[in-house]
């Protein structure tokens, strides 16, 4: 899965929890591995750093809107 800055993701939820939407804020390298900094669409003050390998897991995250252009 290719991810780009400003793509919208949904974190697939556990049973009983609402799915959460995140926006990719930036891509950065940590220890030679690519990570994405994501922010909750409803709370842009809190950031999460997630390895791209985790975003590629279709059981955890799904891209719902690709960056246009």
PyMOL Python script that loads the backbone (N, CA, C, O; Angstrom):
from pymol import cmd

cmd.read_pdbstr("""\
ATOM      1  N   UNK A   1       0.858  -1.175   0.000  1.00  0.00           N
ATOM      2  CA  UNK A   1       0.000   0.000   0.000  1.00  0.00           C
ATOM      3  C   UNK A   1       0.896   1.228   0.000  1.00  0.00           C
ATOM      4  O   UNK A   1       1.829   1.318   0.798  1.00  0.00           O
ATOM      5  N   UNK A   2       0.621   2.166  -0.881  1.00  0.00           N
ATOM      6  CA  UNK A   2       1.351   3.417  -0.892  1.00  0.00           C
ATOM      7  C   UNK A   2       0.597   4.421  -0.029  1.00  0.00           C
ATOM      8  O   UNK A   2      -0.625   4.544  -0.115  1.00  0.00           O
ATOM      9  N   UNK A   3       1.345   5.130   0.799  1.00  0.00           N
ATOM     10  CA  UNK A   3       0.740   6.163   1.632  1.00  0.00           C
ATOM     11  C   UNK A   3       1.424   7.485   1.344  1.00  0.00           C
ATOM     12  O   UNK A   3       2.620   7.527   1.058  1.00  0.00           O
ATOM     13  N   UNK A   4       0.667   8.554   1.420  1.00  0.00           N
ATOM     14  CA  UNK A   4       1.168   9.887   1.159  1.00  0.00           C
ATOM     15  C   UNK A   4       0.684  10.826   2.251  1.00  0.00           C
ATOM     16  O   UNK A   4      -0.305  10.555   2.932  1.00  0.00           O
ATOM     17  N   UNK A   5       1.393  11.924   2.403  1.00  0.00           N
ATOM     18  CA  UNK A   5       0.978  12.953   3.360  1.00  0.00           C
ATOM     19  C   UNK A   5      -0.417  13.432   2.971  1.00  0.00           C
ATOM     20  O   UNK A   5      -0.708  13.614   1.789  1.00  0.00           O
ATOM     21  N   UNK A   6      -1.259  13.632   3.946  1.00  0.00           N
ATOM     22  CA  UNK A   6      -2.647  14.085   3.838  1.00  0.00           C
ATOM     23  C   UNK A   6      -3.634  12.985   3.441  1.00  0.00           C
ATOM     24  O   UNK A   6      -4.822  13.269   3.287  1.00  0.00           O
ATOM     25  N   UNK A   7      -3.182  11.743   3.272  1.00  0.00           N
ATOM     26  CA  UNK A   7      -4.129  10.638   3.096  1.00  0.00           C
ATOM     27  C   UNK A   7      -4.938  10.474   4.380  1.00  0.00           C
ATOM     28  O   UNK A   7      -4.437  10.726   5.476  1.00  0.00           O
ATOM     29  N   UNK A   8      -6.172  10.057   4.237  1.00  0.00           N
ATOM     30  CA  UNK A   8      -7.010   9.761   5.399  1.00  0.00           C
ATOM     31  C   UNK A   8      -7.062   8.261   5.607  1.00  0.00           C
ATOM     32  O   UNK A   8      -7.245   7.496   4.660  1.00  0.00           O
ATOM     33  N   UNK A   9      -6.900   7.847   6.856  1.00  0.00           N
ATOM     34  CA  UNK A   9      -6.921   6.445   7.232  1.00  0.00           C
ATOM     35  C   UNK A   9      -8.027   6.210   8.233  1.00  0.00           C
ATOM     36  O   UNK A   9      -8.446   7.126   8.941  1.00  0.00           O
ATOM     37  N   UNK A  10      -8.490   5.001   8.287  1.00  0.00           N
ATOM     38  CA  UNK A  10      -9.390   4.608   9.363  1.00  0.00           C
ATOM     39  C   UNK A  10      -8.724   3.441  10.069  1.00  0.00           C
ATOM     40  O   UNK A  10      -8.267   2.489   9.435  1.00  0.00           O
ATOM     41  N   UNK A  11      -8.676   3.530  11.386  1.00  0.00           N
ATOM     42  CA  UNK A  11      -8.142   2.429  12.182  1.00  0.00           C
ATOM     43  C   UNK A  11      -9.298   1.479  12.439  1.00  0.00           C
ATOM     44  O   UNK A  11     -10.295   1.835  13.067  1.00  0.00           O
ATOM     45  N   UNK A  12      -9.140   0.273  11.942  1.00  0.00           N
ATOM     46  CA  UNK A  12     -10.197  -0.707  12.119  1.00  0.00           C
ATOM     47  C   UNK A  12     -10.295  -1.041  13.597  1.00  0.00           C
ATOM     48  O   UNK A  12      -9.300  -1.360  14.248  1.00  0.00           O
ATOM     49  N   UNK A  13     -11.493  -0.961  14.103  1.00  0.00           N
ATOM     50  CA  UNK A  13     -11.686  -1.019  15.546  1.00  0.00           C
ATOM     51  C   UNK A  13     -11.877  -2.427  16.061  1.00  0.00           C
ATOM     52  O   UNK A  13     -12.181  -3.362  15.320  1.00  0.00           O
ATOM     53  N   UNK A  14     -11.686  -2.536  17.348  1.00  0.00           N
ATOM     54  CA  UNK A  14     -12.050  -3.755  18.048  1.00  0.00           C
ATOM     55  C   UNK A  14     -13.559  -3.757  18.227  1.00  0.00           C
ATOM     56  O   UNK A  14     -14.210  -2.722  18.081  1.00  0.00           O
ATOM     57  N   UNK A  15     -14.099  -4.888  18.535  1.00  0.00           N
ATOM     58  CA  UNK A  15     -15.545  -4.999  18.730  1.00  0.00           C
ATOM     59  C   UNK A  15     -15.971  -4.070  19.863  1.00  0.00           C
ATOM     60  O   UNK A  15     -15.383  -4.077  20.945  1.00  0.00           O
ATOM     61  N   UNK A  16     -17.000  -3.275  19.596  1.00  0.00           N
ATOM     62  CA  UNK A  16     -17.537  -2.390  20.623  1.00  0.00           C
ATOM     63  C   UNK A  16     -16.964  -0.984  20.612  1.00  0.00           C
ATOM     64  O   UNK A  16     -17.403  -0.139  21.393  1.00  0.00           O
ATOM     65  N   UNK A  17     -15.988  -0.709  19.742  1.00  0.00           N
ATOM     66  CA  UNK A  17     -15.402   0.624  19.661  1.00  0.00           C
ATOM     67  C   UNK A  17     -15.639   1.205  18.268  1.00  0.00           C
ATOM     68  O   UNK A  17     -15.633   0.488  17.268  1.00  0.00           O
ATOM     69  N   UNK A  18     -15.844   2.504  18.228  1.00  0.00           N
ATOM     70  CA  UNK A  18     -16.018   3.182  16.952  1.00  0.00           C
ATOM     71  C   UNK A  18     -14.688   3.264  16.211  1.00  0.00           C
ATOM     72  O   UNK A  18     -13.649   3.470  16.839  1.00  0.00           O
ATOM     73  N   UNK A  19     -14.702   3.107  14.887  1.00  0.00           N
ATOM     74  CA  UNK A  19     -13.468   3.288  14.124  1.00  0.00           C
ATOM     75  C   UNK A  19     -13.000   4.740  14.224  1.00  0.00           C
ATOM     76  O   UNK A  19     -13.820   5.658  14.247  1.00  0.00           O
ATOM     77  N   UNK A  20     -11.683   4.948  14.282  1.00  0.00           N
ATOM     78  CA  UNK A  20     -11.134   6.298  14.380  1.00  0.00           C
ATOM     79  C   UNK A  20     -10.479   6.660  13.069  1.00  0.00           C
ATOM     80  O   UNK A  20      -9.852   5.824  12.418  1.00  0.00           O
ATOM     81  N   UNK A  21     -10.631   7.930  12.684  1.00  0.00           N
ATOM     82  CA  UNK A  21     -10.046   8.422  11.440  1.00  0.00           C
ATOM     83  C   UNK A  21      -8.788   9.224  11.756  1.00  0.00           C
ATOM     84  O   UNK A  21      -8.752  10.010  12.703  1.00  0.00           O
ATOM     85  N   UNK A  22      -7.760   9.007  10.940  1.00  0.00           N
ATOM     86  CA  UNK A  22      -6.481   9.685  11.106  1.00  0.00           C
ATOM     87  C   UNK A  22      -6.038  10.276   9.777  1.00  0.00           C
ATOM     88  O   UNK A  22      -6.401   9.782   8.709  1.00  0.00           O
ATOM     89  N   UNK A  23      -5.252  11.335   9.859  1.00  0.00           N
ATOM     90  CA  UNK A  23      -4.650  11.947   8.679  1.00  0.00           C
ATOM     91  C   UNK A  23      -3.141  11.809   8.805  1.00  0.00           C
ATOM     92  O   UNK A  23      -2.584  12.028   9.881  1.00  0.00           O
ATOM     93  N   UNK A  24      -2.479  11.449   7.716  1.00  0.00           N
ATOM     94  CA  UNK A  24      -1.021  11.362   7.734  1.00  0.00           C
ATOM     95  C   UNK A  24      -0.467  12.778   7.644  1.00  0.00           C
ATOM     96  O   UNK A  24      -0.701  13.497   6.672  1.00  0.00           O
ATOM     97  N   UNK A  25       0.268  13.157   8.672  1.00  0.00           N
ATOM     98  CA  UNK A  25       0.805  14.513   8.758  1.00  0.00           C
ATOM     99  C   UNK A  25       2.174  14.621   8.088  1.00  0.00           C
ATOM    100  O   UNK A  25       2.450  15.591   7.383  1.00  0.00           O
ATOM    101  N   UNK A  26       3.029  13.622   8.310  1.00  0.00           N
ATOM    102  CA  UNK A  26       4.338  13.621   7.656  1.00  0.00           C
ATOM    103  C   UNK A  26       4.929  12.215   7.719  1.00  0.00           C
ATOM    104  O   UNK A  26       4.504  11.370   8.507  1.00  0.00           O
ATOM    105  N   UNK A  27       5.914  11.997   6.867  1.00  0.00           N
ATOM    106  CA  UNK A  27       6.663  10.745   6.830  1.00  0.00           C
ATOM    107  C   UNK A  27       8.069  11.052   7.315  1.00  0.00           C
ATOM    108  O   UNK A  27       8.665  12.045   6.899  1.00  0.00           O
ATOM    109  N   UNK A  28       8.606  10.207   8.192  1.00  0.00           N
ATOM    110  CA  UNK A  28       9.968  10.427   8.672  1.00  0.00           C
ATOM    111  C   UNK A  28      10.680   9.100   8.860  1.00  0.00           C
ATOM    112  O   UNK A  28      10.060   8.039   8.943  1.00  0.00           O
ATOM    113  N   UNK A  29      12.009   9.194   8.924  1.00  0.00           N
ATOM    114  CA  UNK A  29      12.844   8.014   9.083  1.00  0.00           C
ATOM    115  C   UNK A  29      13.333   7.925  10.517  1.00  0.00           C
ATOM    116  O   UNK A  29      13.848   8.897  11.070  1.00  0.00           O
ATOM    117  N   UNK A  30      13.169   6.758  11.113  1.00  0.00           N
ATOM    118  CA  UNK A  30      13.693   6.478  12.451  1.00  0.00           C
ATOM    119  C   UNK A  30      14.484   5.182  12.344  1.00  0.00           C
ATOM    120  O   UNK A  30      13.939   4.143  11.971  1.00  0.00           O
ATOM    121  N   UNK A  31      15.767   5.245  12.670  1.00  0.00           N
ATOM    122  CA  UNK A  31      16.650   4.076  12.580  1.00  0.00           C
ATOM    123  C   UNK A  31      16.574   3.400  11.211  1.00  0.00           C
ATOM    124  O   UNK A  31      16.483   2.176  11.118  1.00  0.00           O
ATOM    125  N   UNK A  32      16.611   4.203  10.157  1.00  0.00           N
ATOM    126  CA  UNK A  32      16.573   3.738   8.764  1.00  0.00           C
ATOM    127  C   UNK A  32      15.271   3.055   8.366  1.00  0.00           C
ATOM    128  O   UNK A  32      15.227   2.387   7.334  1.00  0.00           O
ATOM    129  N   UNK A  33      14.223   3.201   9.147  1.00  0.00           N
ATOM    130  CA  UNK A  33      12.910   2.661   8.808  1.00  0.00           C
ATOM    131  C   UNK A  33      11.925   3.811   8.648  1.00  0.00           C
ATOM    132  O   UNK A  33      11.989   4.794   9.386  1.00  0.00           O
ATOM    133  N   UNK A  34      11.017   3.692   7.688  1.00  0.00           N
ATOM    134  CA  UNK A  34      10.033   4.746   7.448  1.00  0.00           C
ATOM    135  C   UNK A  34       8.871   4.639   8.422  1.00  0.00           C
ATOM    136  O   UNK A  34       8.346   3.556   8.679  1.00  0.00           O
ATOM    137  N   UNK A  35       8.484   5.790   8.954  1.00  0.00           N
ATOM    138  CA  UNK A  35       7.354   5.895   9.873  1.00  0.00           C
ATOM    139  C   UNK A  35       6.457   7.035   9.412  1.00  0.00           C
ATOM    140  O   UNK A  35       6.911   7.960   8.738  1.00  0.00           O
ATOM    141  N   UNK A  36       5.203   6.965   9.772  1.00  0.00           N
ATOM    142  CA  UNK A  36       4.249   8.031   9.483  1.00  0.00           C
ATOM    143  C   UNK A  36       3.815   8.666  10.794  1.00  0.00           C
ATOM    144  O   UNK A  36       3.547   7.979  11.780  1.00  0.00           O
ATOM    145  N   UNK A  37       3.753   9.979  10.784  1.00  0.00           N
ATOM    146  CA  UNK A  37       3.184  10.708  11.913  1.00  0.00           C
ATOM    147  C   UNK A  37       1.726  10.944  11.550  1.00  0.00           C
ATOM    148  O   UNK A  37       1.423  11.611  10.561  1.00  0.00           O
ATOM    149  N   UNK A  38       0.821  10.390  12.360  1.00  0.00           N
ATOM    150  CA  UNK A  38      -0.605  10.514  12.080  1.00  0.00           C
ATOM    151  C   UNK A  38      -1.285  11.269  13.215  1.00  0.00           C
ATOM    152  O   UNK A  38      -0.869  11.198  14.372  1.00  0.00           O
ATOM    153  N   UNK A  39      -2.342  11.994  12.857  1.00  0.00           N
ATOM    154  CA  UNK A  39      -3.120  12.742  13.845  1.00  0.00           C
ATOM    155  C   UNK A  39      -4.583  12.348  13.713  1.00  0.00           C
ATOM    156  O   UNK A  39      -5.081  12.101  12.615  1.00  0.00           O
ATOM    157  N   UNK A  40      -5.252  12.295  14.838  1.00  0.00           N
ATOM    158  CA  UNK A  40      -6.686  12.014  14.864  1.00  0.00           C
ATOM    159  C   UNK A  40      -7.400  13.196  14.217  1.00  0.00           C
ATOM    160  O   UNK A  40      -7.108  14.348  14.537  1.00  0.00           O
ATOM    161  N   UNK A  41      -8.328  12.919  13.314  1.00  0.00           N
ATOM    162  CA  UNK A  41      -9.054  13.976  12.615  1.00  0.00           C
ATOM    163  C   UNK A  41      -9.820  14.855  13.595  1.00  0.00           C
ATOM    164  O   UNK A  41      -9.963  16.056  13.364  1.00  0.00           O
ATOM    165  N   UNK A  42     -10.311  14.278  14.678  1.00  0.00           N
ATOM    166  CA  UNK A  42     -11.092  15.031  15.653  1.00  0.00           C
ATOM    167  C   UNK A  42     -10.229  15.702  16.718  1.00  0.00           C
ATOM    168  O   UNK A  42     -10.716  16.579  17.432  1.00  0.00           O
ATOM    169  N   UNK A  43      -8.965  15.314  16.842  1.00  0.00           N
ATOM    170  CA  UNK A  43      -8.069  15.881  17.847  1.00  0.00           C
ATOM    171  C   UNK A  43      -6.669  15.998  17.247  1.00  0.00           C
ATOM    172  O   UNK A  43      -5.827  15.123  17.447  1.00  0.00           O
ATOM    173  N   UNK A  44      -6.423  17.087  16.508  1.00  0.00           N
ATOM    174  CA  UNK A  44      -5.165  17.232  15.793  1.00  0.00           C
ATOM    175  C   UNK A  44      -3.993  17.597  16.694  1.00  0.00           C
ATOM    176  O   UNK A  44      -2.877  17.768  16.203  1.00  0.00           O
ATOM    177  N   UNK A  45      -4.217  17.720  17.992  1.00  0.00           N
ATOM    178  CA  UNK A  45      -3.120  18.030  18.914  1.00  0.00           C
ATOM    179  C   UNK A  45      -2.338  16.790  19.311  1.00  0.00           C
ATOM    180  O   UNK A  45      -1.174  16.889  19.698  1.00  0.00           O
ATOM    181  N   UNK A  46      -2.958  15.636  19.222  1.00  0.00           N
ATOM    182  CA  UNK A  46      -2.257  14.408  19.604  1.00  0.00           C
ATOM    183  C   UNK A  46      -1.755  13.693  18.355  1.00  0.00           C
ATOM    184  O   UNK A  46      -2.508  13.446  17.414  1.00  0.00           O
ATOM    185  N   UNK A  47      -0.467  13.368  18.370  1.00  0.00           N
ATOM    186  CA  UNK A  47       0.163  12.705  17.249  1.00  0.00           C
ATOM    187  C   UNK A  47       0.590  11.295  17.638  1.00  0.00           C
ATOM    188  O   UNK A  47       0.952  11.031  18.784  1.00  0.00           O
ATOM    189  N   UNK A  48       0.541  10.407  16.667  1.00  0.00           N
ATOM    190  CA  UNK A  48       1.045   9.049  16.838  1.00  0.00           C
ATOM    191  C   UNK A  48       2.095   8.802  15.770  1.00  0.00           C
ATOM    192  O   UNK A  48       1.939   9.240  14.630  1.00  0.00           O
ATOM    193  N   UNK A  49       3.157   8.108  16.130  1.00  0.00           N
ATOM    194  CA  UNK A  49       4.164   7.697  15.160  1.00  0.00           C
ATOM    195  C   UNK A  49       3.981   6.203  14.936  1.00  0.00           C
ATOM    196  O   UNK A  49       4.057   5.405  15.871  1.00  0.00           O
ATOM    197  N   UNK A  50       3.740   5.840  13.684  1.00  0.00           N
ATOM    198  CA  UNK A  50       3.429   4.454  13.345  1.00  0.00           C
ATOM    199  C   UNK A  50       4.345   4.014  12.211  1.00  0.00           C
ATOM    200  O   UNK A  50       4.529   4.742  11.235  1.00  0.00           O
ATOM    201  N   UNK A  51       4.915   2.830  12.341  1.00  0.00           N
ATOM    202  CA  UNK A  51       5.748   2.279  11.267  1.00  0.00           C
ATOM    203  C   UNK A  51       4.874   2.016  10.042  1.00  0.00           C
ATOM    204  O   UNK A  51       3.713   1.625  10.163  1.00  0.00           O
ATOM    205  N   UNK A  52       5.449   2.237   8.868  1.00  0.00           N
ATOM    206  CA  UNK A  52       4.679   1.996   7.647  1.00  0.00           C
ATOM    207  C   UNK A  52       4.265   0.539   7.517  1.00  0.00           C
ATOM    208  O   UNK A  52       3.243   0.237   6.901  1.00  0.00           O
ATOM    209  N   UNK A  53       5.039  -0.354   8.084  1.00  0.00           N
ATOM    210  CA  UNK A  53       4.653  -1.768   8.043  1.00  0.00           C
ATOM    211  C   UNK A  53       3.344  -2.002   8.800  1.00  0.00           C
ATOM    212  O   UNK A  53       2.572  -2.890   8.437  1.00  0.00           O
ATOM    213  N   UNK A  54       3.092  -1.229   9.831  1.00  0.00           N
ATOM    214  CA  UNK A  54       1.833  -1.339  10.575  1.00  0.00           C
ATOM    215  C   UNK A  54       0.682  -0.785   9.734  1.00  0.00           C
ATOM    216  O   UNK A  54      -0.411  -1.350   9.728  1.00  0.00           O
ATOM    217  N   UNK A  55       0.927   0.313   9.029  1.00  0.00           N
ATOM    218  CA  UNK A  55      -0.120   0.881   8.175  1.00  0.00           C
ATOM    219  C   UNK A  55      -0.463  -0.059   7.025  1.00  0.00           C
ATOM    220  O   UNK A  55      -1.588  -0.046   6.525  1.00  0.00           O
ATOM    221  N   UNK A  56       0.491  -0.867   6.606  1.00  0.00           N
ATOM    222  CA  UNK A  56       0.245  -1.816   5.522  1.00  0.00           C
ATOM    223  C   UNK A  56      -0.565  -3.022   5.962  1.00  0.00           C
ATOM    224  O   UNK A  56      -1.037  -3.783   5.117  1.00  0.00           O
ATOM    225  N   UNK A  57      -0.738  -3.216   7.260  1.00  0.00           N
ATOM    226  CA  UNK A  57      -1.530  -4.338   7.765  1.00  0.00           C
ATOM    227  C   UNK A  57      -3.015  -4.022   7.546  1.00  0.00           C
ATOM    228  O   UNK A  57      -3.580  -3.167   8.227  1.00  0.00           O
ATOM    229  N   UNK A  58      -3.631  -4.710   6.606  1.00  0.00           N
ATOM    230  CA  UNK A  58      -5.023  -4.426   6.243  1.00  0.00           C
ATOM    231  C   UNK A  58      -6.008  -4.780   7.343  1.00  0.00           C
ATOM    232  O   UNK A  58      -7.185  -4.430   7.250  1.00  0.00           O
ATOM    233  N   UNK A  59      -5.550  -5.466   8.382  1.00  0.00           N
ATOM    234  CA  UNK A  59      -6.414  -5.776   9.517  1.00  0.00           C
ATOM    235  C   UNK A  59      -6.426  -4.649  10.539  1.00  0.00           C
ATOM    236  O   UNK A  59      -7.256  -4.652  11.449  1.00  0.00           O
ATOM    237  N   UNK A  60      -5.511  -3.676  10.403  1.00  0.00           N
ATOM    238  CA  UNK A  60      -5.421  -2.588  11.373  1.00  0.00           C
ATOM    239  C   UNK A  60      -5.809  -1.228  10.801  1.00  0.00           C
ATOM    240  O   UNK A  60      -6.498  -0.449  11.461  1.00  0.00           O
ATOM    241  N   UNK A  61      -5.365  -0.937   9.563  1.00  0.00           N
ATOM    242  CA  UNK A  61      -5.628   0.366   8.964  1.00  0.00           C
ATOM    243  C   UNK A  61      -6.090   0.201   7.532  1.00  0.00           C
ATOM    244  O   UNK A  61      -5.728  -0.758   6.852  1.00  0.00           O
ATOM    245  N   UNK A  62      -6.906   1.163   7.080  1.00  0.00           N
ATOM    246  CA  UNK A  62      -7.391   1.160   5.708  1.00  0.00           C
ATOM    247  C   UNK A  62      -7.392   2.608   5.219  1.00  0.00           C
ATOM    248  O   UNK A  62      -7.861   3.501   5.924  1.00  0.00           O
ATOM    249  N   UNK A  63      -6.867   2.842   4.016  1.00  0.00           N
ATOM    250  CA  UNK A  63      -6.902   4.182   3.434  1.00  0.00           C
ATOM    251  C   UNK A  63      -8.304   4.430   2.909  1.00  0.00           C
ATOM    252  O   UNK A  63      -8.840   3.632   2.139  1.00  0.00           O
ATOM    253  N   UNK A  64      -8.900   5.547   3.333  1.00  0.00           N
ATOM    254  CA  UNK A  64     -10.263   5.848   2.880  1.00  0.00           C
ATOM    255  C   UNK A  64     -10.299   7.008   1.890  1.00  0.00           C
ATOM    256  O   UNK A  64     -11.276   7.164   1.157  1.00  0.00           O
ATOM    257  N   UNK A  65      -9.242   7.826   1.862  1.00  0.00           N
ATOM    258  CA  UNK A  65      -9.188   8.913   0.889  1.00  0.00           C
ATOM    259  C   UNK A  65      -7.741   9.199   0.557  1.00  0.00           C
ATOM    260  O   UNK A  65      -6.932   9.502   1.434  1.00  0.00           O
ATOM    261  N   UNK A  66      -7.428   9.098  -0.720  1.00  0.00           N
ATOM    262  CA  UNK A  66      -6.085   9.366  -1.196  1.00  0.00           C
ATOM    263  C   UNK A  66      -5.912  10.855  -1.448  1.00  0.00           C
ATOM    264  O   UNK A  66      -6.859  11.565  -1.788  1.00  0.00           O
ATOM    265  N   UNK A  67      -4.683  11.303  -1.274  1.00  0.00           N
ATOM    266  CA  UNK A  67      -4.330  12.682  -1.614  1.00  0.00           C
ATOM    267  C   UNK A  67      -4.526  12.862  -3.111  1.00  0.00           C
ATOM    268  O   UNK A  67      -4.134  12.003  -3.902  1.00  0.00           O
ATOM    269  N   UNK A  68      -5.116  13.948  -3.489  1.00  0.00           N
ATOM    270  CA  UNK A  68      -5.368  14.220  -4.909  1.00  0.00           C
ATOM    271  C   UNK A  68      -4.300  15.184  -5.412  1.00  0.00           C
ATOM    272  O   UNK A  68      -4.027  16.203  -4.779  1.00  0.00           O
ATOM    273  N   UNK A  69      -3.704  14.860  -6.543  1.00  0.00           N
ATOM    274  CA  UNK A  69      -2.703  15.727  -7.167  1.00  0.00           C
ATOM    275  C   UNK A  69      -1.393  15.379  -6.754  1.00  0.00           C
ATOM    276  O   UNK A  69      -0.424  16.006  -7.182  1.00  0.00           O
TER     277      UNK A  69
END
""", "prot")
cmd.dss("prot")
cmd.show_as("cartoon", "prot")
cmd.util.cbc("prot")
cmd.orient("prot")
